[in-house]
Amino acid sequence: MNEILMPTDICASMEDMQLHTCIEKALTCYSSGKEDTFVTLLEAGIKKCTTPYESYKEDLVRANILLSAFLANMAFKEHGELRTALEAKLENIFKALKGYKGSWDLNRQLIKGFTLMLTPSTAQKADTYFVNILKQKSNHILALIGRGCLAFDRQDYIGSLGYFKSVLMADPRGSADVRVGIAHCFWRMGDLSRARQFFEMAFKQNSRCNNARIGMAILQLNQGDERSYNEGLCLLKEAFHIDKHHSSILCNLASHYYSIGDHLMVLRLAGNAIMYTDVPELQSQLWYQVARSHHARGEYKLAMKYYMNTVAFDIKGFVLPCMGLAQLFLRDGDFDNAKIGLRHFLSFIPNESNAKQLLERIKVYERSNKSRKKLPEEDSSKAEECAEKNQQDVEGDGDQDSKESTAKDSRKRAATKELDTSLVKVPKSSSSSKSTSSNDDVNLGEGEITNP
């Protein structure tokens, strides 16, 4: 009875096994870290262990609940086609459980709620499930967390904070990620001191909480002094060693390597991160990292392409790519599009001096040539020189001169010597094949990221 079935043995043995036995074997596999076998046993048990007994129907619901809980958790970690396939499996399970009102009903509603959270358009329906659960059990931890996450997503940070605090009141020793959620609420409300406090509390509670480590790292990196920067970089390195597929970690590391002029590393890191996320805001930032590194390398066509990828996401307030595009348009003599980009940039950052200076130079040039039908050769040469100078005056990120950053190369490289040897491996081939030899690699052609 205690023997664990392997996947190759399942099909031949299921018909003679009662479902409750299959469930216990599946749970044993899960406890042993054999998650694939756990799923295979439950799926096969639901289909093949059909011999009736007194509690068969309740066990059938239990098997479906366990399977749906695991698949929902997996879906939150995946994106693209894999997430879609998992959502389809979950939908089939919920259809099988439709109308069920027994002892597992709160679990069914909870999993249904979290499944609906996978799609922004169904978030309000998810909230309805959580509200219904809390009407039956006011201190239901996971329902409170669900409502807290939904409030955060709609930028109701005070409401989100209230739900997360309610979780701690119900269970003061609960998951460290609840304190991370509180930290992010304070962060979004501008209270960085309390955000740091709760990140540190979460990290003290669970030193393996990578979300707390990432939060502390970013706060340290943004302190503005060398010591804090190096401490933040060290935390980011530790987070990378724990999870090399975390897109936020890779994005922040890419920013660091851009600041020290290692653009090939930026392309590797950002290229990997793009494969691991479907969050539009993060995707937009990653394409921007790629674009500005190509820009800095003088690969202007590729830079233009990836700046365009970035602005296609239309993330409100993220206007840094507009500065890069304006520079490239200016370089090509396309003053009209350069002005559009600069004006959009200044509509969000009205006091940015470099953008204002560029826009004023274009206006002065246009006024000086307004009465001429044809631009003399000498003036054309000067205009080209002006465009070149404008490009040198303003870096693609709009708020930091890369030459000043590059001057810090030696100091920052010393702080990241170990990191240099442990990051994403150099790909063995520059082929455009979609397959890679390792999940840690992304194929790079001649300065271009291969589409995953």
TORVOBA-596394 format. One line per field, with one value per residue (C-alpha): chain; residue in one letter; x, y, z; residue number from 1. Coordinates in Angstrom, 2 decimals, always signed. Layout:
BEGIN
chaine	A/...
residu	A/...
c1	X/...
c2	Y/...
c3	Z/...
num	NUM/...
This chain:
BEGIN
chaine	A/A/A/A/A/A/A/A/A/A/A/A/A/A/A/A/A/A/A/A/A/A/A/A/A/A/A/A/A/A/A/A/A/A/A/A/A/A/A/A/A/A/A/A/A/A/A/A/A/A/A/A/A/A/A/A/A/A/A/A/A/A/A/A/A/A/A/A/A/A/A/A/A/A/A/A/A/A/A/A/A/A/A/A/A/A/A/A/A/A/A/A/A/A/A/A/A/A/A/A/A/A/A/A/A/A/A/A/A/A/A/A/A/A/A/A/A/A/A/A/A/A/A/A/A/A/A/A/A/A/A/A/A/A/A/A/A/A/A/A/A/A/A/A/A/A/A/A/A/A/A/A/A/A/A/A/A/A/A/A/A/A/A/A/A/A/A/A/A/A/A/A/A/A/A/A/A/A/A/A/A/A/A/A/A/A/A/A/A/A/A/A/A/A/A/A/A/A/A/A/A/A/A/A/A/A/A/A/A/A/A/A/A/A/A/A/A/A/A/A/A/A/A/A/A/A/A/A/A/A/A/A/A/A/A/A/A/A/A/A/A/A/A/A/A/A/A/A/A/A/A/A/A/A/A/A/A/A/A/A/A/A/A/A/A/A/A/A/A/A/A/A/A/A/A/A/A/A/A/A/A/A/A/A/A/A/A/A/A/A/A/A/A/A/A/A/A/A/A/A/A/A/A/A/A/A/A/A/A/A/A/A/A/A/A/A/A/A/A/A/A/A/A/A/A/A/A/A/A/A/A/A/A/A/A/A/A/A/A/A/A/A/A/A/A/A/A/A/A/A/A/A/A/A/A/A/A/A/A/A/A/A/A/A/A/A/A/A/A/A/A/A/A/A/A/A/A/A/A/A/A/A/A/A/A/A/A/A/A/A/A/A/A/A/A/A/A/A/A/A/A/A/A/A/A/A/A/A/A/A/A/A/A/A/A/A/A/A/A/A/A/A/A/A/A/A/A/A/A/A/A/A/A/A/A/A/A/A/A/A/A/A/A/A/A/A/A/A/A/A/A/A
residu	M/N/E/I/L/M/P/T/D/I/C/A/S/M/E/D/M/Q/L/H/T/C/I/E/K/A/L/T/C/Y/S/S/G/K/E/D/T/F/V/T/L/L/E/A/G/I/K/K/C/T/T/P/Y/E/S/Y/K/E/D/L/V/R/A/N/I/L/L/S/A/F/L/A/N/M/A/F/K/E/H/G/E/L/R/T/A/L/E/A/K/L/E/N/I/F/K/A/L/K/G/Y/K/G/S/W/D/L/N/R/Q/L/I/K/G/F/T/L/M/L/T/P/S/T/A/Q/K/A/D/T/Y/F/V/N/I/L/K/Q/K/S/N/H/I/L/A/L/I/G/R/G/C/L/A/F/D/R/Q/D/Y/I/G/S/L/G/Y/F/K/S/V/L/M/A/D/P/R/G/S/A/D/V/R/V/G/I/A/H/C/F/W/R/M/G/D/L/S/R/A/R/Q/F/F/E/M/A/F/K/Q/N/S/R/C/N/N/A/R/I/G/M/A/I/L/Q/L/N/Q/G/D/E/R/S/Y/N/E/G/L/C/L/L/K/E/A/F/H/I/D/K/H/H/S/S/I/L/C/N/L/A/S/H/Y/Y/S/I/G/D/H/L/M/V/L/R/L/A/G/N/A/I/M/Y/T/D/V/P/E/L/Q/S/Q/L/W/Y/Q/V/A/R/S/H/H/A/R/G/E/Y/K/L/A/M/K/Y/Y/M/N/T/V/A/F/D/I/K/G/F/V/L/P/C/M/G/L/A/Q/L/F/L/R/D/G/D/F/D/N/A/K/I/G/L/R/H/F/L/S/F/I/P/N/E/S/N/A/K/Q/L/L/E/R/I/K/V/Y/E/R/S/N/K/S/R/K/K/L/P/E/E/D/S/S/K/A/E/E/C/A/E/K/N/Q/Q/D/V/E/G/D/G/D/Q/D/S/K/E/S/T/A/K/D/S/R/K/R/A/A/T/K/E/L/D/T/S/L/V/K/V/P/K/S/S/S/S/S/K/S/T/S/S/N/D/D/V/N/L/G/E/G/E/I/T/N/P
c1	+0.00/+2.88/+4.54/+4.64/+3.53/+5.77/+4.12/+4.94/+3.04/-0.06/-2.13/-1.89/-2.75/-5.45/-8.58/-8.00/-7.24/-9.78/-9.62/-8.80/-5.69/-4.64/-5.04/-2.85/-0.14/-0.31/+0.10/+3.09/+4.68/+3.99/+5.62/+8.67/+8.96/+7.71/+5.24/+4.93/+3.96/+1.53/-0.30/-0.18/-1.61/-4.48/-5.38/-5.26/-7.11/-9.98/-10.42/-9.71/-10.38/-14.12/-14.96/-17.79/-17.56/-19.22/-17.13/-16.26/-18.10/-16.51/-13.09/-13.66/-14.30/-11.22/-9.02/-10.30/-9.75/-6.17/-5.40/-6.94/-5.05/-1.75/-2.53/-3.62/-0.36/+1.56/-0.39/+0.73/+4.35/+3.90/+2.87/+1.91/+0.82/+1.70/-0.55/-3.35/-3.13/-3.28/-6.28/-8.06/-7.44/-8.74/-11.87/-12.63/-12.24/-14.58/-17.17/-16.96/-17.46/-20.32/-23.19/-21.12/-22.07/-20.34/-17.51/-14.95/-16.99/-14.95/-11.81/-13.50/-14.54/-11.09/-9.28/-11.84/-11.20/-7.44/-7.85/-9.95/-7.14/-4.94/-6.88/-7.28/-10.70/-12.16/-10.65/-13.99/-15.52/-12.59/-13.38/-16.96/-15.73/-13.45/-16.26/-18.58/-15.94/-15.36/-19.12/-18.93/-15.56/-14.47/-10.83/-10.18/-6.47/-6.24/-9.45/-8.08/-4.81/-6.76/-8.72/-5.49/-3.83/-6.84/-6.95/-3.24/-3.73/-6.38/-4.02/-6.10/-3.02/-4.76/-7.41/-4.75/-2.81/-5.93/-6.45/-2.82/-2.88/-6.04/-4.10/-1.40/-4.04/-5.56/-2.16/+0.79/+3.25/+1.84/+3.75/+6.62/+5.16/+2.27/+4.78/+6.30/+2.83/+2.57/+6.02/+4.95/+1.84/+3.97/+6.41/+3.66/+2.36/+5.84/+6.69/+10.07/+11.11/+8.19/+8.55/+12.14/+11.04/+8.54/+10.93/+13.44/+10.78/+9.84/+13.48/+14.10/+11.08/+12.22/+15.73/+14.75/+12.03/+13.40/+10.72/+11.87/+15.49/+14.63/+12.70/+15.57/+18.03/+16.14/+15.71/+19.45/+20.37/+18.29/+19.83/+22.33/+25.57/+28.27/+28.03/+24.27/+24.61/+27.14/+24.95/+21.96/+24.00/+25.10/+21.46/+20.52/+23.32/+22.02/+18.50/+19.85/+21.56/+18.22/+16.12/+17.90/+14.61/+13.10/+12.46/+12.62/+16.04/+17.33/+15.92/+17.66/+20.92/+20.63/+20.33/+23.51/+25.46/+24.21/+25.62/+29.09/+28.94/+28.73/+26.06/+26.50/+25.60/+22.58/+21.36/+21.77/+20.02/+17.16/+16.80/+16.37/+13.98/+11.68/+11.21/+10.12/+7.41/+4.16/+3.67/+3.37/+5.06/+8.07/+8.22/+8.27/+11.17/+13.11/+12.75/+13.91/+17.02/+17.70/+17.06/+19.29/+22.17/+21.98/+21.80/+24.94/+26.71/+25.91/+23.48/+20.85/+18.50/+18.22/+17.82/+14.96/+13.29/+13.40/+12.42/+9.35/+8.71/+8.82/+6.40/+3.97/+3.05/+1.78/+2.60/+1.33/+4.14/+6.98/+8.40/+12.14/+11.94/+10.55/+13.84/+15.79/+13.47/+13.76/+17.54/+17.40/+14.87/+17.07/+20.05/+18.13/+17.00/+13.36/+12.65/+8.86/+8.91/+11.71/+9.49/+6.56/+8.74/+10.23/+6.87/+5.38/+8.40/+8.05/+4.31/+5.28/+8.64/+8.17/+11.37/+13.85/+16.51/+18.09/+14.77/+13.84/+17.23/+16.86/+13.36/+14.53/+17.42/+14.99/+12.76/+15.70/+16.88/+13.41/+12.95/+16.34/+15.44/+11.75/+12.19/+14.47/+13.10/+16.31/+18.88/+22.41/+25.06/+26.94/+23.82/+23.00/+26.42/+25.87/+22.48/+24.09/+26.73/+23.95/+22.13/+25.33/+25.91/+22.32/+22.79/+25.89/+24.17/+21.30/+21.52/+18.72/+17.52/+16.85/+18.18/+21.72/+24.80/+26.36/+29.82/+29.55/+28.31/+31.13/+33.65/+32.56/+33.38/+36.37/+34.71/+31.47/+33.19/+35.22/+31.96/+30.55/+33.55/+31.87/+28.62/+30.38/+31.33/+27.95/+25.46/+23.82/+26.21/+27.47/+25.44/+27.34/+25.74/+24.48/+21.91/+18.38/+16.99/+14.27/+15.74/+18.53/+20.84/+19.85/+17.01/+19.64/+20.72/+19.15/+20.43/+22.04/+22.87/+25.10/+23.85/+20.25/+18.07/+16.62/+12.86/+12.07
c2	+0.00/+2.38/+1.69/+4.76/+4.16/+5.45/+7.00/+3.94/+1.70/+3.86/+2.85/-0.88/-0.55/+2.10/+0.07/-2.09/+0.81/+2.77/+6.52/+7.36/+5.13/+6.93/+10.30/+9.22/+7.97/+11.26/+13.26/+11.14/+11.95/+15.64/+15.57/+13.93/+16.65/+14.39/+16.92/+15.46/+12.08/+13.83/+15.35/+12.14/+10.07/+12.47/+12.84/+9.08/+8.38/+10.69/+8.90/+5.28/+4.76/+4.56/+1.62/+2.92/+2.90/+4.86/+8.08/+7.82/+10.97/+13.07/+11.66/+12.46/+16.10/+16.08/+14.76/+17.48/+20.17/+19.05/+18.92/+22.34/+23.94/+22.67/+23.68/+27.17/+27.63/+26.49/+28.88/+31.89/+30.90/+30.43/+32.68/+32.46/+29.10/+27.16/+29.36/+29.11/+25.30/+25.23/+27.57/+25.24/+22.28/+24.29/+25.26/+21.58/+20.78/+23.60/+22.35/+18.91/+20.50/+22.77/+22.70/+21.12/+22.45/+20.01/+20.36/+21.25/+24.14/+26.96/+25.46/+25.27/+28.92/+30.00/+28.24/+29.55/+33.08/+32.83/+31.29/+34.27/+36.55/+35.15/+37.29/+41.05/+41.14/+38.67/+40.26/+41.63/+38.14/+36.88/+39.48/+38.20/+34.73/+36.09/+38.26/+35.24/+33.21/+36.01/+36.22/+32.61/+32.92/+36.49/+35.65/+33.35/+34.00/+33.24/+35.10/+38.17/+37.85/+37.55/+40.74/+42.49/+41.58/+42.72/+46.06/+46.54/+45.82/+48.54/+50.93/+51.02/+50.78/+51.82/+49.15/+46.57/+47.49/+46.91/+43.40/+42.41/+43.79/+41.76/+38.66/+39.42/+40.01/+36.61/+34.89/+36.96/+34.24/+33.92/+33.90/+36.38/+37.36/+39.07/+41.50/+41.91/+42.90/+45.49/+46.80/+47.29/+49.19/+51.61/+51.87/+52.86/+55.39/+56.95/+55.81/+54.24/+54.02/+51.79/+49.86/+49.05/+48.12/+45.53/+44.11/+43.60/+42.02/+39.61/+38.75/+38.19/+35.89/+33.89/+34.41/+32.49/+35.03/+36.28/+38.93/+40.60/+40.40/+41.99/+44.81/+45.61/+45.46/+48.00/+50.40/+50.20/+50.68/+53.87/+55.39/+57.35/+56.59/+54.09/+51.98/+51.51/+50.75/+47.99/+46.54/+46.53/+44.89/+42.17/+41.47/+41.38/+38.88/+36.65/+36.85/+35.88/+32.78/+31.68/+32.36/+32.94/+33.22/+36.08/+38.84/+41.69/+40.53/+40.25/+43.67/+45.37/+43.58/+44.75/+48.34/+47.88/+46.50/+49.34/+51.80/+50.25/+50.00/+46.19/+46.22/+42.60/+41.49/+43.82/+42.10/+38.64/+39.53/+41.46/+38.83/+36.09/+38.17/+38.84/+35.07/+34.73/+37.38/+38.48/+41.55/+44.47/+47.03/+44.80/+43.75/+47.41/+48.16/+45.16/+46.12/+49.59/+48.05/+46.23/+49.34/+51.71/+49.22/+48.89/+52.70/+53.01/+50.48/+52.56/+49.97/+52.53/+50.41/+47.80/+50.54/+52.06/+48.65/+47.91/+51.43/+50.90/+47.58/+49.46/+52.27/+49.73/+48.65/+52.21/+52.17/+55.44/+57.57/+55.42/+57.98/+57.25/+55.44/+58.64/+60.39/+57.61/+57.71/+61.51/+61.22/+58.70/+60.74/+63.79/+61.85/+60.96/+64.55/+63.69/+66.79/+66.38/+62.97/+64.12/+66.98/+64.61/+62.38/+65.26/+66.91/+63.65/+63.17/+66.72/+66.26/+63.85/+65.31/+69.04/+70.29/+67.88/+70.28/+68.12/+67.46/+71.15/+72.09/+69.65/+70.89/+74.52/+73.74/+72.23/+75.31/+77.67/+75.69/+75.66/+79.41/+80.18/+78.25/+79.08/+81.62/+79.40/+76.99/+75.02/+74.52/+75.55/+72.88/+74.70/+74.94/+71.32/+70.37/+72.46/+70.87/+67.46/+68.57/+69.91/+66.59/+64.76/+67.15/+66.73/+62.99/+63.37/+65.82/+63.56/+59.87/+57.46/+57.26/+60.99/+61.45/+60.09/+60.80/+57.51/+59.05/+59.81/+56.26/+54.77/+56.70/+54.53/+51.29/+50.23/+50.80/+49.04/+46.15/+45.52/+45.26/+42.74/+40.60/+37.47/+38.38/+38.62/+34.95/+33.63/+35.33/+34.00/+31.83/+32.90/+30.98/+28.36/+29.39/+32.60/+30.65/+32.00/+28.62/+28.85/+25.99/+26.59/+24.22/+25.63/+27.65/+30.06/+30.93/+33.16/+33.04/+36.30/+37.00/+39.86/+42.26/+41.14/+39.13/+36.01/+35.84/+33.18
c3	+0.00/+0.69/-2.65/-4.90/-8.47/-11.24/-14.32/-16.46/-14.02/-13.67/-16.68/-15.93/-12.24/-11.91/-12.62/-9.53/-7.19/-5.14/-5.66/-2.02/-2.29/-5.47/-3.71/-0.80/-3.16/-5.07/-1.85/-0.87/-4.24/-3.72/-0.28/-1.87/-4.52/-7.33/-8.66/-12.16/-10.72/-8.36/-11.34/-13.39/-10.54/-9.89/-13.57/-14.13/-10.86/-11.75/-15.10/-14.16/-10.44/-10.92/-8.63/-6.38/-2.58/+0.24/-0.01/-3.72/-4.82/-2.09/-2.93/-6.59/-5.64/-3.41/-6.24/-8.57/-5.91/-5.26/-8.96/-9.66/-6.76/-8.12/-11.72/-10.65/-8.76/-11.84/-14.07/-12.03/-12.70/-16.47/-19.34/-22.98/-24.40/-21.24/-19.11/-21.66/-21.63/-17.83/-17.80/-20.23/-17.89/-14.96/-16.83/-17.50/-13.81/-12.78/-15.26/-13.63/-10.19/-11.25/-8.76/-5.98/-2.51/-0.14/+2.38/-0.30/-1.70/-0.09/-1.60/-5.00/-4.82/-3.66/-6.52/-9.01/-7.71/-8.08/-11.53/-12.64/-11.43/-14.19/-16.68/-15.97/-17.66/-15.14/-12.00/-10.80/-10.98/-8.88/-6.23/-6.08/-5.14/-2.40/-0.98/-0.84/+1.02/+3.55/+4.20/+5.36/+7.13/+7.85/+8.62/+5.67/+5.02/+1.31/+0.46/+2.27/+0.34/-2.92/-2.20/-1.18/-4.47/-6.50/-4.64/-5.33/-9.03/-9.29/-7.43/-4.24/-2.04/+1.18/+0.68/-0.21/+2.93/+5.01/+3.66/+4.20/+7.75/+8.39/+7.35/+9.93/+12.61/+11.85/+11.59/+12.92/+11.85/+8.36/+5.09/+4.73/+1.35/+3.18/+4.70/+1.24/+0.01/+2.79/+1.86/-1.76/-0.64/+1.40/-1.52/-3.96/-1.43/-1.21/+2.32/+1.54/+5.20/+6.14/+2.88/+3.82/+7.35/+6.11/+3.51/+6.32/+8.58/+5.79/+5.18/+8.90/+9.05/+6.02/+4.66/+1.50/+0.64/-2.64/-3.11/+0.11/-1.02/-4.38/-2.70/-0.34/-3.24/-5.36/-2.44/-1.74/-5.40/-5.48/-2.36/-4.43/-2.57/-3.44/-0.29/-0.58/-4.30/-3.62/-0.85/-3.20/-5.93/-3.51/-2.59/-6.26/-6.91/-4.09/-5.53/-8.95/-7.54/-6.06/-9.16/-12.48/-14.37/-12.35/-14.90/-12.38/-11.17/-14.73/-15.62/-12.69/-13.42/-17.03/-15.76/-13.76/-16.71/-18.91/-16.36/-16.67/-20.45/-20.75/-23.45/-24.54/-21.01/-21.10/-24.26/-22.72/-19.47/-21.05/-23.78/-21.18/-19.08/-22.04/-22.40/-18.75/-18.42/-20.02/-17.81/-20.28/-18.00/-17.48/-21.13/-22.14/-19.79/-21.06/-24.72/-23.71/-22.13/-25.41/-27.52/-25.59/-25.55/-29.33/-29.45/-27.34/-29.59/-32.67/-34.05/-34.89/-37.03/-34.29/-31.70/-33.70/-34.03/-30.31/-29.25/-31.45/-29.66/-26.38/-27.28/-28.83/-25.28/-24.67/-20.95/-19.50/-18.08/-19.43/-21.85/-21.78/-25.16/-26.68/-25.97/-27.69/-30.70/-30.88/-30.97/-33.81/-35.78/-35.28/-36.53/-39.70/-40.20/-39.44/-37.34/-37.37/-35.68/-33.38/-32.20/-31.60/-29.44/-27.47/-26.84/-25.60/-23.34/-21.95/-21.35/-18.57/-17.55/-18.31/-16.67/-18.28/-19.53/-22.26/-23.97/-23.79/-25.24/-28.14/-28.93/-28.84/-31.21/-33.72/-33.49/-33.97/-36.98/-38.54/-37.99/-39.54/-42.69/-42.95/-45.74/-47.85/-50.42/-50.57/-47.83/-48.89/-48.69/-45.91/-43.72/-44.41/-43.10/-39.98/-39.41/-39.55/-37.06/-34.82/-34.96/-34.03/-31.13/-29.93/-29.85/-27.73/-25.40/-24.42/-23.51/-24.32/-20.73/-20.57/-17.07/-16.93/-18.98/-20.01/-20.05/-16.35/-15.77/-17.81/-15.72/-12.80/-14.63/-12.58/-9.23/-10.11/-11.86/-8.72/-6.80/-9.30/-10.18/-8.85/-10.60/-13.96/-13.82/-12.69/-14.97/-18.09/-20.06/-23.48/-26.07/-28.03/-31.31/-32.86/-34.84/-34.97/-33.92/-31.33/-29.31/-26.82/-25.03/-21.66/-20.21/-18.94/-22.50/-25.10/-28.66/-29.78/-33.38/-34.45/-31.83/-32.24/-29.90/-31.45/-30.94/-28.35
num	1/2/3/4/5/6/7/8/9/10/11/12/13/14/15/16/17/18/19/20/21/22/23/24/25/26/27/28/29/30/31/32/33/34/35/36/37/38/39/40/41/42/43/44/45/46/47/48/49/50/51/52/53/54/55/56/57/58/59/60/61/62/63/64/65/66/67/68/69/70/71/72/73/74/75/76/77/78/79/80/81/82/83/84/85/86/87/88/89/90/91/92/93/94/95/96/97/98/99/100/101/102/103/104/105/106/107/108/109/110/111/112/113/114/115/116/117/118/119/120/121/122/123/124/125/126/127/128/129/130/131/132/133/134/135/136/137/138/139/140/141/142/143/144/145/146/147/148/149/150/151/152/153/154/155/156/157/158/159/160/161/162/163/164/165/166/167/168/169/170/171/172/173/174/175/176/177/178/179/180/181/182/183/184/185/186/187/188/189/190/191/192/193/194/195/196/197/198/199/200/201/202/203/204/205/206/207/208/209/210/211/212/213/214/215/216/217/218/219/220/221/222/223/224/225/226/227/228/229/230/231/232/233/234/235/236/237/238/239/240/241/242/243/244/245/246/247/248/249/250/251/252/253/254/255/256/257/258/259/260/261/262/263/264/265/266/267/268/269/270/271/272/273/274/275/276/277/278/279/280/281/282/283/284/285/286/287/288/289/290/291/292/293/294/295/296/297/298/299/300/301/302/303/304/305/306/307/308/309/310/311/312/313/314/315/316/317/318/319/320/321/322/323/324/325/326/327/328/329/330/331/332/333/334/335/336/337/338/339/340/341/342/343/344/345/346/347/348/349/350/351/352/353/354/355/356/357/358/359/360/361/362/363/364/365/366/367/368/369/370/371/372/373/374/375/376/377/378/379/380/381/382/383/384/385/386/387/388/389/390/391/392/393/394/395/396/397/398/399/400/401/402/403/404/405/406/407/408/409/410/411/412/413/414/415/416/417/418/419/420/421/422/423/424/425/426/427/428/429/430/431/432/433/434/435/436/437/438/439/440/441/442/443/444/445/446/447/448/449/450/451/452
